[in-house]
Amino acid sequence: MDSLSQILITRATFGRSQAALLAYLAPDIPFYATYPAWLISNGQLKGALETNDWPVAPKWMHWLHHIAHSLSVVASVMIIARLRQGFWPLWGRSWALHILIDIPTHSQRNWAPQFLWPFSSVTVDGVSWPELLVAAFHRLRR
Protein backbone atom coordinates (compact mmCIF):
# COMPACT_ATOMS: atom_id res chain seq x y z
CA MET A 1 0.00 0.00 0.00
CA ASP A 2 1.21 3.51 -0.64
CA SER A 3 2.51 5.64 2.23
CA LEU A 4 -0.23 8.27 1.98
CA SER A 5 -2.99 5.67 2.43
CA GLN A 6 -1.04 4.14 5.31
CA ILE A 7 -0.77 7.51 7.04
CA LEU A 8 -4.51 8.17 6.62
CA ILE A 9 -5.46 4.73 7.98
CA THR A 10 -3.12 5.13 10.95
CA ARG A 11 -4.52 8.57 11.78
CA ALA A 12 -8.09 7.25 11.53
CA THR A 13 -7.31 4.25 13.73
CA PHE A 14 -4.87 5.60 16.31
CA GLY A 15 -5.29 9.38 16.21
CA ARG A 16 -2.39 11.80 15.97
CA SER A 17 0.15 9.72 17.86
CA GLN A 18 3.54 10.25 16.21
CA ALA A 19 4.83 6.99 17.69
CA ALA A 20 1.96 5.06 16.09
CA LEU A 21 2.52 6.80 12.75
CA LEU A 22 6.25 6.08 12.77
CA ALA A 23 5.61 2.46 13.76
CA TYR A 24 3.11 2.12 10.94
CA LEU A 25 5.64 3.35 8.39
CA ALA A 26 8.61 1.54 9.99
CA PRO A 27 8.20 -1.81 8.18
CA ASP A 28 8.88 -0.09 4.85
CA ILE A 29 11.84 1.98 6.04
CA PRO A 30 14.46 -0.79 5.56
CA PHE A 31 13.61 -0.97 1.86
CA TYR A 32 13.25 2.76 1.22
CA ALA A 33 16.45 3.51 3.15
CA THR A 34 18.59 0.83 1.48
CA TYR A 35 17.35 0.31 -2.09
CA PRO A 36 18.14 3.81 -3.42
CA ALA A 37 21.56 3.75 -1.70
CA TRP A 38 22.23 0.30 -3.19
CA LEU A 39 21.26 1.54 -6.67
CA ILE A 40 23.55 4.55 -6.34
CA SER A 41 26.48 2.52 -5.03
CA ASN A 42 26.12 0.10 -7.95
CA GLY A 43 25.76 2.89 -10.52
CA GLN A 44 22.27 1.71 -11.53
CA LEU A 45 20.06 4.60 -10.45
CA LYS A 46 20.35 6.66 -13.62
CA GLY A 47 19.58 3.68 -15.88
CA ALA A 48 16.62 2.64 -13.73
CA LEU A 49 15.18 6.16 -13.81
CA GLU A 50 15.64 6.45 -17.57
CA THR A 51 14.20 3.04 -18.50
CA ASN A 52 11.88 2.37 -15.53
CA ASP A 53 13.53 -1.07 -15.41
CA TRP A 54 14.39 -1.55 -11.73
CA PRO A 55 17.05 -4.11 -10.75
CA VAL A 56 16.06 -6.92 -8.41
CA ALA A 57 17.05 -6.08 -4.84
CA PRO A 58 19.70 -8.26 -3.19
CA LYS A 59 18.69 -11.11 -0.89
CA TRP A 60 19.72 -9.27 2.28
CA MET A 61 17.22 -6.55 1.45
CA HIS A 62 14.47 -9.16 1.08
CA TRP A 63 15.53 -10.59 4.44
CA LEU A 64 15.13 -7.17 6.10
CA HIS A 65 11.69 -6.88 4.49
CA HIS A 66 10.65 -10.28 5.87
CA ILE A 67 11.74 -9.31 9.38
CA ALA A 68 9.89 -5.99 9.27
CA HIS A 69 6.71 -7.55 7.83
CA SER A 70 6.48 -10.56 10.14
CA LEU A 71 3.61 -10.86 12.61
CA SER A 72 5.82 -13.32 14.52
CA VAL A 73 8.47 -10.64 14.99
CA VAL A 74 5.86 -8.04 15.98
CA ALA A 75 4.30 -10.45 18.48
CA SER A 76 7.69 -11.22 20.02
CA VAL A 77 8.60 -7.54 20.36
CA MET A 78 5.14 -6.75 21.79
CA ILE A 79 5.37 -9.55 24.37
CA ILE A 80 8.77 -8.27 25.51
CA ALA A 81 7.37 -4.73 25.71
CA ARG A 82 4.35 -5.98 27.66
CA LEU A 83 6.57 -7.80 30.16
CA ARG A 84 8.87 -4.81 30.61
CA GLN A 85 6.34 -1.96 30.47
CA GLY A 86 3.17 -3.68 31.65
CA PHE A 87 0.98 -2.66 28.69
CA TRP A 88 0.52 -3.28 24.98
CA PRO A 89 2.22 -0.34 23.27
CA LEU A 90 0.32 1.64 20.67
CA TRP A 91 3.29 1.51 18.29
CA GLY A 92 3.15 -2.31 18.29
CA ARG A 93 -0.52 -2.36 17.35
CA SER A 94 0.20 0.16 14.60
CA TRP A 95 3.07 -1.97 13.24
CA ALA A 96 0.81 -5.06 13.23
CA LEU A 97 -1.93 -3.10 11.43
CA HIS A 98 0.55 -2.20 8.68
CA ILE A 99 1.31 -5.88 8.12
CA LEU A 100 -2.35 -6.91 8.19
CA ILE A 101 -3.19 -4.31 5.55
CA ASP A 102 -0.17 -5.24 3.41
CA ILE A 103 -1.14 -8.94 3.27
CA PRO A 104 -4.11 -8.52 0.86
CA THR A 105 -2.71 -5.43 -0.89
CA HIS A 106 0.56 -6.85 -2.23
CA SER A 107 0.74 -9.32 -5.06
CA GLN A 108 3.36 -12.05 -4.98
CA ARG A 109 5.08 -10.22 -7.83
CA ASN A 110 5.45 -7.14 -5.64
CA TRP A 111 7.03 -7.87 -2.25
CA ALA A 112 4.16 -9.84 -0.72
CA PRO A 113 4.87 -10.04 3.02
CA GLN A 114 5.93 -13.36 4.50
CA PHE A 115 3.82 -12.54 7.54
CA LEU A 116 4.68 -15.76 9.41
CA TRP A 117 8.43 -15.49 8.84
CA PRO A 118 10.68 -17.20 10.11
CA PHE A 119 8.26 -20.08 10.69
CA SER A 120 6.81 -20.05 7.19
CA SER A 121 7.44 -18.38 3.86
CA VAL A 122 3.74 -18.38 2.98
CA THR A 123 2.43 -15.28 1.22
CA VAL A 124 -0.96 -14.19 -0.08
CA ASP A 125 -1.29 -13.24 -3.72
CA GLY A 126 -3.20 -10.07 -3.03
CA VAL A 127 -4.16 -7.27 -5.34
CA SER A 128 -1.90 -4.24 -5.33
CA TRP A 129 -3.36 -0.74 -5.08
CA PRO A 130 -2.26 0.25 -8.58
CA GLU A 131 -4.01 -2.84 -10.00
CA LEU A 132 -7.19 -1.94 -8.10
CA LEU A 133 -7.10 1.64 -9.34
CA VAL A 134 -6.56 0.58 -12.97
CA ALA A 135 -9.40 -1.96 -12.75
CA ALA A 136 -11.72 0.65 -11.20
CA PHE A 137 -10.79 3.18 -13.88
CA HIS A 138 -11.58 0.69 -16.67
CA ARG A 139 -14.93 -0.18 -15.07
CA LEU A 140 -15.88 3.47 -14.85
CA ARG A 141 -15.10 3.98 -18.52
CA ARG A 142 -17.44 1.20 -19.62
ChimeraX commands (.cxc) that place a marker at each C-alpha (Angstrom):
marker #1 position 0.00,0.00,0.00 radius 0.5
marker #1 position 1.21,3.51,-0.64 radius 0.5
marker #1 position 2.51,5.64,2.23 radius 0.5
marker #1 position -0.23,8.27,1.98 radius 0.5
marker #1 position -2.99,5.67,2.43 radius 0.5
marker #1 position -1.04,4.14,5.31 radius 0.5
marker #1 position -0.77,7.51,7.04 radius 0.5
marker #1 position -4.51,8.17,6.62 radius 0.5
marker #1 position -5.46,4.73,7.98 radius 0.5
marker #1 position -3.12,5.13,10.95 radius 0.5
marker #1 position -4.52,8.57,11.78 radius 0.5
marker #1 position -8.09,7.25,11.53 radius 0.5
marker #1 position -7.31,4.25,13.73 radius 0.5
marker #1 position -4.87,5.60,16.31 radius 0.5
marker #1 position -5.29,9.38,16.21 radius 0.5
marker #1 position -2.39,11.80,15.97 radius 0.5
marker #1 position 0.15,9.72,17.86 radius 0.5
marker #1 position 3.54,10.25,16.21 radius 0.5
marker #1 position 4.83,6.99,17.69 radius 0.5
marker #1 position 1.96,5.06,16.09 radius 0.5
marker #1 position 2.52,6.80,12.75 radius 0.5
marker #1 position 6.25,6.08,12.77 radius 0.5
marker #1 position 5.61,2.46,13.76 radius 0.5
marker #1 position 3.11,2.12,10.94 radius 0.5
marker #1 position 5.64,3.35,8.39 radius 0.5
marker #1 position 8.61,1.54,9.99 radius 0.5
marker #1 position 8.20,-1.81,8.18 radius 0.5
marker #1 position 8.88,-0.09,4.85 radius 0.5
marker #1 position 11.84,1.98,6.04 radius 0.5
marker #1 position 14.46,-0.79,5.56 radius 0.5
marker #1 position 13.61,-0.97,1.86 radius 0.5
marker #1 position 13.25,2.76,1.22 radius 0.5
marker #1 position 16.45,3.51,3.15 radius 0.5
marker #1 position 18.59,0.83,1.48 radius 0.5
marker #1 position 17.35,0.31,-2.09 radius 0.5
marker #1 position 18.14,3.81,-3.42 radius 0.5
marker #1 position 21.56,3.75,-1.70 radius 0.5
marker #1 position 22.23,0.30,-3.19 radius 0.5
marker #1 position 21.26,1.54,-6.67 radius 0.5
marker #1 position 23.55,4.55,-6.34 radius 0.5
marker #1 position 26.48,2.52,-5.03 radius 0.5
marker #1 position 26.12,0.10,-7.95 radius 0.5
marker #1 position 25.76,2.89,-10.52 radius 0.5
marker #1 position 22.27,1.71,-11.53 radius 0.5
marker #1 position 20.06,4.60,-10.45 radius 0.5
marker #1 position 20.35,6.66,-13.62 radius 0.5
marker #1 position 19.58,3.68,-15.88 radius 0.5
marker #1 position 16.62,2.64,-13.73 radius 0.5
marker #1 position 15.18,6.16,-13.81 radius 0.5
marker #1 position 15.64,6.45,-17.57 radius 0.5
marker #1 position 14.20,3.04,-18.50 radius 0.5
marker #1 position 11.88,2.37,-15.53 radius 0.5
marker #1 position 13.53,-1.07,-15.41 radius 0.5
marker #1 position 14.39,-1.55,-11.73 radius 0.5
marker #1 position 17.05,-4.11,-10.75 radius 0.5
marker #1 position 16.06,-6.92,-8.41 radius 0.5
marker #1 position 17.05,-6.08,-4.84 radius 0.5
marker #1 position 19.70,-8.26,-3.19 radius 0.5
marker #1 position 18.69,-11.11,-0.89 radius 0.5
marker #1 position 19.72,-9.27,2.28 radius 0.5
marker #1 position 17.22,-6.55,1.45 radius 0.5
marker #1 position 14.47,-9.16,1.08 radius 0.5
marker #1 position 15.53,-10.59,4.44 radius 0.5
marker #1 position 15.13,-7.17,6.10 radius 0.5
marker #1 position 11.69,-6.88,4.49 radius 0.5
marker #1 position 10.65,-10.28,5.87 radius 0.5
marker #1 position 11.74,-9.31,9.38 radius 0.5
marker #1 position 9.89,-5.99,9.27 radius 0.5
marker #1 position 6.71,-7.55,7.83 radius 0.5
marker #1 position 6.48,-10.56,10.14 radius 0.5
marker #1 position 3.61,-10.86,12.61 radius 0.5
marker #1 position 5.82,-13.32,14.52 radius 0.5
marker #1 position 8.47,-10.64,14.99 radius 0.5
marker #1 position 5.86,-8.04,15.98 radius 0.5
marker #1 position 4.30,-10.45,18.48 radius 0.5
marker #1 position 7.69,-11.22,20.02 radius 0.5
marker #1 position 8.60,-7.54,20.36 radius 0.5
marker #1 position 5.14,-6.75,21.79 radius 0.5
marker #1 position 5.37,-9.55,24.37 radius 0.5
marker #1 position 8.77,-8.27,25.51 radius 0.5
marker #1 position 7.37,-4.73,25.71 radius 0.5
marker #1 position 4.35,-5.98,27.66 radius 0.5
marker #1 position 6.57,-7.80,30.16 radius 0.5
marker #1 position 8.87,-4.81,30.61 radius 0.5
marker #1 position 6.34,-1.96,30.47 radius 0.5
marker #1 position 3.17,-3.68,31.65 radius 0.5
marker #1 position 0.98,-2.66,28.69 radius 0.5
marker #1 position 0.52,-3.28,24.98 radius 0.5
marker #1 position 2.22,-0.34,23.27 radius 0.5
marker #1 position 0.32,1.64,20.67 radius 0.5
marker #1 position 3.29,1.51,18.29 radius 0.5
marker #1 position 3.15,-2.31,18.29 radius 0.5
marker #1 position -0.52,-2.36,17.35 radius 0.5
marker #1 position 0.20,0.16,14.60 radius 0.5
marker #1 position 3.07,-1.97,13.24 radius 0.5
marker #1 position 0.81,-5.06,13.23 radius 0.5
marker #1 position -1.93,-3.10,11.43 radius 0.5
marker #1 position 0.55,-2.20,8.68 radius 0.5
marker #1 position 1.31,-5.88,8.12 radius 0.5
marker #1 position -2.35,-6.91,8.19 radius 0.5
marker #1 position -3.19,-4.31,5.55 radius 0.5
marker #1 position -0.17,-5.24,3.41 radius 0.5
marker #1 position -1.14,-8.94,3.27 radius 0.5
marker #1 position -4.11,-8.52,0.86 radius 0.5
marker #1 position -2.71,-5.43,-0.89 radius 0.5
marker #1 position 0.56,-6.85,-2.23 radius 0.5
marker #1 position 0.74,-9.32,-5.06 radius 0.5
marker #1 position 3.36,-12.05,-4.98 radius 0.5
marker #1 position 5.08,-10.22,-7.83 radius 0.5
marker #1 position 5.45,-7.14,-5.64 radius 0.5
marker #1 position 7.03,-7.87,-2.25 radius 0.5
marker #1 position 4.16,-9.84,-0.72 radius 0.5
marker #1 position 4.87,-10.04,3.02 radius 0.5
marker #1 position 5.93,-13.36,4.50 radius 0.5
marker #1 position 3.82,-12.54,7.54 radius 0.5
marker #1 position 4.68,-15.76,9.41 radius 0.5
marker #1 position 8.43,-15.49,8.84 radius 0.5
marker #1 position 10.68,-17.20,10.11 radius 0.5
marker #1 position 8.26,-20.08,10.69 radius 0.5
marker #1 position 6.81,-20.05,7.19 radius 0.5
marker #1 position 7.44,-18.38,3.86 radius 0.5
marker #1 position 3.74,-18.38,2.98 radius 0.5
marker #1 position 2.43,-15.28,1.22 radius 0.5
marker #1 position -0.96,-14.19,-0.08 radius 0.5
marker #1 position -1.29,-13.24,-3.72 radius 0.5
marker #1 position -3.20,-10.07,-3.03 radius 0.5
marker #1 position -4.16,-7.27,-5.34 radius 0.5
marker #1 position -1.90,-4.24,-5.33 radius 0.5
marker #1 position -3.36,-0.74,-5.08 radius 0.5
marker #1 position -2.26,0.25,-8.58 radius 0.5
marker #1 position -4.01,-2.84,-10.00 radius 0.5
marker #1 position -7.19,-1.94,-8.10 radius 0.5
marker #1 position -7.10,1.64,-9.34 radius 0.5
marker #1 position -6.56,0.58,-12.97 radius 0.5
marker #1 position -9.40,-1.96,-12.75 radius 0.5
marker #1 position -11.72,0.65,-11.20 radius 0.5
marker #1 position -10.79,3.18,-13.88 radius 0.5
marker #1 position -11.58,0.69,-16.67 radius 0.5
marker #1 position -14.93,-0.18,-15.07 radius 0.5
marker #1 position -15.88,3.47,-14.85 radius 0.5
marker #1 position -15.10,3.98,-18.52 radius 0.5
marker #1 position -17.44,1.20,-19.62 radius 0.5
marker link #1:1,2 radius 0.2
marker link #1:2,3 radius 0.2
marker link #1:3,4 radius 0.2
marker link #1:4,5 radius 0.2
marker link #1:5,6 radius 0.2
marker link #1:6,7 radius 0.2
marker link #1:7,8 radius 0.2
marker link #1:8,9 radius 0.2
marker link #1:9,10 radius 0.2
marker link #1:10,11 radius 0.2
marker link #1:11,12 radius 0.2
marker link #1:12,13 radius 0.2
marker link #1:13,14 radius 0.2
marker link #1:14,15 radius 0.2
marker link #1:15,16 radius 0.2
marker link #1:16,17 radius 0.2
marker link #1:17,18 radius 0.2
marker link #1:18,19 radius 0.2
marker link #1:19,20 radius 0.2
marker link #1:20,21 radius 0.2
marker link #1:21,22 radius 0.2
marker link #1:22,23 radius 0.2
marker link #1:23,24 radius 0.2
marker link #1:24,25 radius 0.2
marker link #1:25,26 radius 0.2
marker link #1:26,27 radius 0.2
marker link #1:27,28 radius 0.2
marker link #1:28,29 radius 0.2
marker link #1:29,30 radius 0.2
marker link #1:30,31 radius 0.2
marker link #1:31,32 radius 0.2
marker link #1:32,33 radius 0.2
marker link #1:33,34 radius 0.2
marker link #1:34,35 radius 0.2
marker link #1:35,36 radius 0.2
marker link #1:36,37 radius 0.2
marker link #1:37,38 radius 0.2
marker link #1:38,39 radius 0.2
marker link #1:39,40 radius 0.2
marker link #1:40,41 radius 0.2
marker link #1:41,42 radius 0.2
marker link #1:42,43 radius 0.2
marker link #1:43,44 radius 0.2
marker link #1:44,45 radius 0.2
marker link #1:45,46 radius 0.2
marker link #1:46,47 radius 0.2
marker link #1:47,48 radius 0.2
marker link #1:48,49 radius 0.2
marker link #1:49,50 radius 0.2
marker link #1:50,51 radius 0.2
marker link #1:51,52 radius 0.2
marker link #1:52,53 radius 0.2
marker link #1:53,54 radius 0.2
marker link #1:54,55 radius 0.2
marker link #1:55,56 radius 0.2
marker link #1:56,57 radius 0.2
marker link #1:57,58 radius 0.2
marker link #1:58,59 radius 0.2
marker link #1:59,60 radius 0.2
marker link #1:60,61 radius 0.2
marker link #1:61,62 radius 0.2
marker link #1:62,63 radius 0.2
marker link #1:63,64 radius 0.2
marker link #1:64,65 radius 0.2
marker link #1:65,66 radius 0.2
marker link #1:66,67 radius 0.2
marker link #1:67,68 radius 0.2
marker link #1:68,69 radius 0.2
marker link #1:69,70 radius 0.2
marker link #1:70,71 radius 0.2
marker link #1:71,72 radius 0.2
marker link #1:72,73 radius 0.2
marker link #1:73,74 radius 0.2
marker link #1:74,75 radius 0.2
marker link #1:75,76 radius 0.2
marker link #1:76,77 radius 0.2
marker link #1:77,78 radius 0.2
marker link #1:78,79 radius 0.2
marker link #1:79,80 radius 0.2
marker link #1:80,81 radius 0.2
marker link #1:81,82 radius 0.2
marker link #1:82,83 radius 0.2
marker link #1:83,84 radius 0.2
marker link #1:84,85 radius 0.2
marker link #1:85,86 radius 0.2
marker link #1:86,87 radius 0.2
marker link #1:87,88 radius 0.2
marker link #1:88,89 radius 0.2
marker link #1:89,90 radius 0.2
marker link #1:90,91 radius 0.2
marker link #1:91,92 radius 0.2
marker link #1:92,93 radius 0.2
marker link #1:93,94 radius 0.2
marker link #1:94,95 radius 0.2
marker link #1:95,96 radius 0.2
marker link #1:96,97 radius 0.2
marker link #1:97,98 radius 0.2
marker link #1:98,99 radius 0.2
marker link #1:99,100 radius 0.2
marker link #1:100,101 radius 0.2
marker link #1:101,102 radius 0.2
marker link #1:102,103 radius 0.2
marker link #1:103,104 radius 0.2
marker link #1:104,105 radius 0.2
marker link #1:105,106 radius 0.2
marker link #1:106,107 radius 0.2
marker link #1:107,108 radius 0.2
marker link #1:108,109 radius 0.2
marker link #1:109,110 radius 0.2
marker link #1:110,111 radius 0.2
marker link #1:111,112 radius 0.2
marker link #1:112,113 radius 0.2
marker link #1:113,114 radius 0.2
marker link #1:114,115 radius 0.2
marker link #1:115,116 radius 0.2
marker link #1:116,117 radius 0.2
marker link #1:117,118 radius 0.2
marker link #1:118,119 radius 0.2
marker link #1:119,120 radius 0.2
marker link #1:120,121 radius 0.2
marker link #1:121,122 radius 0.2
marker link #1:122,123 radius 0.2
marker link #1:123,124 radius 0.2
marker link #1:124,125 radius 0.2
marker link #1:125,126 radius 0.2
marker link #1:126,127 radius 0.2
marker link #1:127,128 radius 0.2
marker link #1:128,129 radius 0.2
marker link #1:129,130 radius 0.2
marker link #1:130,131 radius 0.2
marker link #1:131,132 radius 0.2
marker link #1:132,133 radius 0.2
marker link #1:133,134 radius 0.2
marker link #1:134,135 radius 0.2
marker link #1:135,136 radius 0.2
marker link #1:136,137 radius 0.2
marker link #1:137,138 radius 0.2
marker link #1:138,139 radius 0.2
marker link #1:139,140 radius 0.2
marker link #1:140,141 radius 0.2
marker link #1:141,142 radius 0.2
view
